[in-house]
Amino acid sequence: MKGVRQKLKTLIPRYFGKRAQEDEPSSFVRVEEVIEVDIRSTTHTDDEKEKILTGPLDYLRENPGKDIRGKLIDAFNEFLEVPNDKLDVIKRIIDLLHNASLLIDDIQDSSTLRRGVPVAHSIFGVAQTINSANYAYFIAQRELTYLNNPLSFSIYTEELLHLHRGQGMELHWRDTLQCPSEEEYIQMALDKTGGLFRLAIRLMQAESASGIDYVPLVETLGLLFQIRDDYQNLQSDTYSTNKGFCEDIGEGKFSYPIIHSIRSQPGDLRLLSILKQRSEDLTVRKYAVEYIESTGSFDYCERKIALLLQQAREQVRRSIADTTHRGSQIEKILNMLEIDKK
């Protein structure tokens, strides 16, 4: 506080003249006392500051998901055999980025629920949640130093750029009410969902002695995961409990079944009009689901998911043929991604 008092004494003559310094009125003393109280009341320890900064992130982590990405890393490590200390770093990076992206997604999508509880920005506010997510990106970047690999930073940067490109295109289609083609959707999914999957595997490959490239397999898994997620959003009771009933329709999102449904009946504007409304009316959402069902779009989704599962299993078999490993953990993940039809 002595330093603050001295600073005030030097500022007084600059702005109020030397006479003011000589007089040093009692009102100045009272202002100084108020300043002293305010400074003391807003001083936080480093630990307290960290809790404030990571509050939204920590809140989200209190309700963890299925940790598919963590399981995926373990499954690929059956082939890549990354040292445990390096593997732990990669897991921390992916966990930070995944949760940070969820914080941002929920804001951009105006979501109300995440994993069955209120979204972080409804608790901490939009501004603090955005800051917490951005903070997590740089904590993850700092973790790269523990890998001590010159390739890691370029891999990290490339895949985060892909992730944001994919997210940006999805938002553009939604906000301009432009229905993309299936090919455009696939590229978006490879950028958005595939980006984080690729980041994990590419970081692992950079730390592995294996010369096999698993990126094609992980891209298949990323696309599979995104299409399945779109399907579940409109068909799964569990998904409705955790995220809200048919959230993609209320958000106005061009998901995989919605794109197929709109493009299968280009002259019918009903579904496009419903998306434009961003309706919270459950009756309207149910009608939209019935319409999507009537165009055979859920059946089309199921066939695409089955095709991607078959493709992934073939890629796994080819990988096994080149190694001495069985690939049993990846097979378990593929089994988890099978669709449970109602």
C-alpha positions in Angstrom: 0.0 0.0 0.0 3.0 2.3 0.6 3.7 2.2 -3.1 0.1 3.2 -4.0 0.3 6.1 -1.5 3.6 7.4 -3.0 2.2 7.1 -6.5 -0.9 9.2 -5.5 1.4 11.9 -4.0 3.3 12.2 -7.3 0.1 12.4 -9.4 -1.5 15.1 -7.3 0.7 18.0 -8.3 0.7 16.9 -11.9 -3.1 17.3 -12.2 -4.0 19.7 -9.4 -0.9 21.8 -8.8 1.7 22.0 -6.0 -0.7 23.7 -3.6 -2.9 20.6 -3.6 0.1 18.5 -2.5 0.9 20.9 0.3 -2.6 21.1 1.6 -3.3 17.3 1.3 -7.0 17.7 2.2 -8.6 15.2 4.5 -10.9 14.3 1.6 -7.9 12.9 -0.2 -7.1 10.7 2.8 -10.6 9.3 2.8 -10.3 8.5 -0.9 -7.0 6.8 -0.3 -8.6 4.7 2.5 -11.4 3.7 0.1 -8.9 2.7 -2.5 -6.9 0.7 0.0 -10.1 -1.2 1.0 -11.0 -1.9 -2.6 -7.5 -3.1 -3.5 -7.5 -5.5 -0.5 -11.0 -6.8 -1.2 -10.2 -7.7 -4.9 -6.9 -9.4 -4.4 -6.9 -13.1 -5.3 -4.3 -15.8 -4.9 -3.0 -17.5 -8.0 -5.1 -20.6 -7.2 -8.2 -18.5 -6.8 -7.6 -16.8 -10.1 -7.2 -20.1 -11.8 -10.5 -21.4 -10.4 -12.2 -18.3 -11.7 -10.7 -18.7 -15.2 -11.4 -22.4 -15.4 -14.8 -22.3 -13.7 -17.0 -23.1 -16.7 -14.5 -25.8 -17.9 -14.4 -27.4 -14.5 -18.3 -27.3 -14.3 -18.5 -29.2 -17.6 -16.0 -31.7 -16.5 -18.0 -32.5 -13.4 -20.5 -34.3 -15.7 -18.2 -36.3 -18.0 -19.4 -37.9 -21.2 -18.5 -41.4 -22.5 -14.9 -40.4 -23.1 -14.9 -41.9 -26.6 -11.8 -39.9 -27.5 -9.9 -41.2 -24.6 -11.0 -44.8 -25.5 -10.0 -44.1 -29.1 -6.5 -43.0 -28.0 -6.1 -46.2 -25.9 -7.3 -48.3 -28.8 -4.9 -46.9 -31.3 -2.0 -47.1 -28.8 -2.4 -50.9 -29.2 -0.8 -50.3 -32.6 1.3 -47.2 -32.0 2.8 -48.0 -28.5 3.4 -44.4 -27.5 5.3 -44.1 -24.1 2.9 -43.6 -21.2 4.2 -40.2 -20.2 3.7 -38.9 -23.8 0.3 -40.6 -24.1 -0.9 -38.9 -20.9 0.1 -35.5 -22.4 -1.8 -36.2 -25.6 -4.9 -37.3 -23.6 -4.8 -34.0 -21.6 -4.5 -32.0 -24.8 -7.5 -33.7 -26.4 -9.6 -33.6 -23.3 -9.0 -29.8 -22.9 -9.8 -29.1 -26.6 -12.9 -31.3 -26.6 -14.4 -29.7 -23.5 -13.4 -26.2 -24.7 -15.1 -26.8 -28.0 -18.3 -28.0 -26.2 -18.4 -24.7 -24.2 -18.2 -22.7 -27.5 -20.6 -25.0 -29.3 -23.3 -24.6 -26.6 -23.1 -20.8 -27.0 -23.2 -20.9 -30.8 -26.1 -23.3 -30.8 -28.0 -21.5 -28.0 -28.2 -24.9 -26.2 -29.9 -25.2 -22.8 -28.7 -28.6 -21.7 -25.4 -30.5 -21.9 -25.1 -34.0 -20.5 -28.5 -33.5 -18.7 -27.5 -30.4 -16.8 -27.7 -26.6 -17.6 -25.1 -25.5 -20.1 -22.0 -23.7 -18.6 -22.9 -20.3 -20.0 -26.3 -20.3 -18.3 -24.4 -20.6 -15.0 -21.2 -18.5 -15.6 -22.4 -16.1 -18.4 -21.5 -16.1 -22.0 -18.4 -13.8 -21.7 -16.7 -15.8 -18.9 -17.5 -19.1 -20.7 -15.9 -17.9 -23.9 -12.8 -16.8 -22.0 -12.6 -20.1 -20.2 -12.8 -22.0 -23.5 -10.1 -19.8 -25.1 -7.9 -20.2 -22.0 -8.2 -24.0 -22.3 -6.9 -23.8 -26.0 -3.7 -22.2 -24.7 -3.3 -24.5 -21.8 -3.5 -27.3 -24.3 -1.0 -25.6 -26.5 1.4 -25.3 -23.5 1.1 -29.0 -23.0 2.8 -29.5 -26.4 6.1 -28.5 -24.8 6.1 -31.7 -22.8 6.1 -33.7 -26.0 9.3 -32.0 -27.0 8.6 -32.8 -30.7 9.1 -30.2 -33.4 6.2 -31.7 -35.4 3.6 -31.3 -32.6 3.0 -27.6 -32.9 2.4 -27.7 -36.6 0.1 -30.7 -36.2 -1.8 -28.9 -33.5 -2.2 -25.7 -35.5 -3.3 -27.5 -38.7 -6.0 -29.5 -37.0 -7.4 -26.6 -35.0 -7.6 -24.7 -38.3 -9.5 -27.6 -39.8 -11.8 -27.8 -36.8 -12.7 -24.1 -37.0 -13.2 -24.3 -40.8 -15.7 -27.1 -40.3 -17.5 -25.3 -37.5 -17.6 -22.1 -39.5 -19.2 -23.7 -42.5 -21.9 -25.5 -40.4 -22.7 -22.1 -38.8 -22.8 -20.4 -42.2 -25.3 -22.9 -43.6 -27.5 -22.6 -40.5 -27.5 -18.8 -40.3 -28.1 -18.3 -44.1 -30.6 -21.2 -44.4 -28.5 -22.8 -47.1 -28.8 -26.6 -47.4 -25.4 -28.0 -48.3 -24.9 -31.0 -50.5 -24.0 -34.4 -49.0 -20.4 -33.9 -50.3 -20.1 -30.5 -48.6 -21.5 -32.0 -45.4 -18.9 -34.8 -45.5 -16.0 -32.3 -45.9 -17.4 -30.3 -43.0 -17.5 -33.3 -40.8 -14.0 -34.4 -41.7 -12.8 -30.9 -40.8 -14.9 -30.5 -37.6 -15.2 -33.9 -35.9 -12.3 -35.5 -37.8 -10.0 -32.6 -36.9 -9.9 -33.5 -33.2 -9.7 -37.2 -34.0 -6.8 -36.6 -36.4 -5.0 -34.4 -34.0 -4.9 -37.2 -31.4 -3.7 -39.8 -33.8 -1.2 -37.6 -35.6 0.4 -36.5 -32.3 0.6 -40.2 -31.3 2.2 -41.1 -34.7 4.8 -38.4 -34.2 5.8 -40.1 -30.9 5.6 -43.7 -32.3 8.2 -45.9 -34.0 5.4 -47.4 -36.2 5.6 -46.3 -39.8 1.9 -47.1 -40.5 -0.5 -44.1 -41.2 -3.8 -44.5 -39.4 -5.2 -41.2 -40.5 -7.6 -42.8 -43.2 -9.1 -45.0 -40.5 -9.5 -42.2 -38.0 -11.2 -40.1 -40.7 -13.7 -42.8 -41.3 -14.3 -43.0 -37.5 -14.8 -39.2 -37.4 -17.3 -39.2 -40.2 -19.1 -42.2 -38.6 -19.2 -40.5 -35.2 -20.7 -37.2 -36.7 -23.4 -38.9 -38.8 -24.3 -41.2 -35.9 -24.5 -38.2 -33.6 -26.9 -36.4 -36.0 -29.0 -39.5 -36.2 -29.2 -40.0 -32.4 -30.1 -36.3 -32.0 -33.4 -37.0 -33.7 -34.0 -40.6 -32.8 -32.5 -41.3 -29.3 -34.5 -41.0 -26.1 -31.3 -40.8 -24.1 -30.1 -38.0 -26.3 -33.3 -36.1 -25.7 -32.8 -36.4 -22.0 -29.2 -35.1 -22.1 -29.6 -32.4 -24.8 -33.3 -31.7 -25.2 -35.9 -33.1 -27.7 -34.7 -32.9 -31.3 -32.3 -30.1 -30.5 -31.0 -29.9 -34.0 -34.4 -28.9 -35.4 -34.8 -26.1 -32.8 -31.3 -25.0 -33.6 -32.0 -24.9 -37.4 -29.0 -27.2 -38.0 -28.5 -28.9 -41.4 -27.6 -32.4 -40.0 -27.1 -35.4 -42.1 -30.7 -36.8 -42.1 -32.1 -33.3 -42.5 -30.0 -32.6 -45.6 -31.1 -35.9 -47.1 -34.7 -35.2 -46.4 -34.7 -31.7 -47.9 -32.8 -32.7 -51.0 -35.0 -35.8 -51.5 -38.0 -33.4 -51.9 -36.6 -30.2 -53.3 -40.0 -28.7 -54.1 -41.3 -29.2 -50.6 -40.4 -26.3 -48.3 -42.0 -27.5 -45.1 -38.8 -28.8 -43.4 -36.8 -25.8 -44.5 -39.4 -23.5 -43.2 -39.4 -25.3 -39.8 -35.7 -24.9 -39.6 -36.0 -21.2 -40.3 -38.4 -20.8 -37.3 -36.0 -22.3 -34.7 -39.1 -23.6 -33.1 -39.2 -24.6 -29.4 -42.7 -26.1 -29.9 -42.4 -29.9 -29.3 -45.4 -30.5 -31.6 -43.6 -28.8 -34.5 -40.4 -30.8 -33.8 -42.3 -34.1 -33.7 -43.9 -33.2 -37.0 -40.5 -32.5 -38.5 -39.3 -35.9 -37.3 -42.3 -37.6 -38.9 -41.6 -35.7 -42.2 -37.9 -36.8 -42.1 -39.1 -40.4 -41.5 -41.5 -40.1 -44.5 -38.7 -39.2 -46.9 -36.7 -42.3 -45.9 -33.9 -40.2 -44.4 -33.5 -42.2 -41.2 -33.2 -45.4 -43.2 -30.6 -43.7 -45.4 -28.7 -42.7 -42.3 -28.7 -46.2 -40.9 -27.4 -47.6 -44.2 -24.6 -45.0 -44.3 -23.7 -45.8 -40.7 -23.6 -49.5 -41.5 -21.4 -48.8 -44.6 -19.0 -46.7 -42.6 -18.8 -49.4 -39.8 -18.0 -52.0 -42.5 -15.4 -49.7 -44.1 -13.8 -49.1 -40.7 -13.6 -52.8 -39.8 -12.0 -53.5 -43.2 -9.4 -50.8 -42.5 -8.8 -52.3 -39.0 -8.3 -55.7 -40.5 -5.7 -54.3 -43.0 -3.9 -52.6 -40.1 -3.9 -55.9 -38.1 -2.4 -57.7 -41.1 0.5 -55.3 -41.0 1.2 -55.7 -37.3 1.3 -58.3 -34.6 -1.6 -56.8 -32.7 -5.3 -57.8 -32.6 -7.1 -54.4 -32.6 -9.6 -55.7 -30.1 -10.1 -52.3 -28.5 -11.0 -50.6 -31.7 -13.4 -53.3 -32.4 -15.1 -52.6 -29.1 -15.5 -49.0 -30.0 -17.0 -49.9 -33.4 -19.5 -52.2 -31.6 -20.4 -49.2 -29.3 -21.2 -47.2 -32.5 -23.7 -49.7 -33.7 -27.2 -48.2 -33.9 -29.8 -49.4 -31.4 -33.0 -49.2 -33.4 -36.2 -48.4 -31.6 
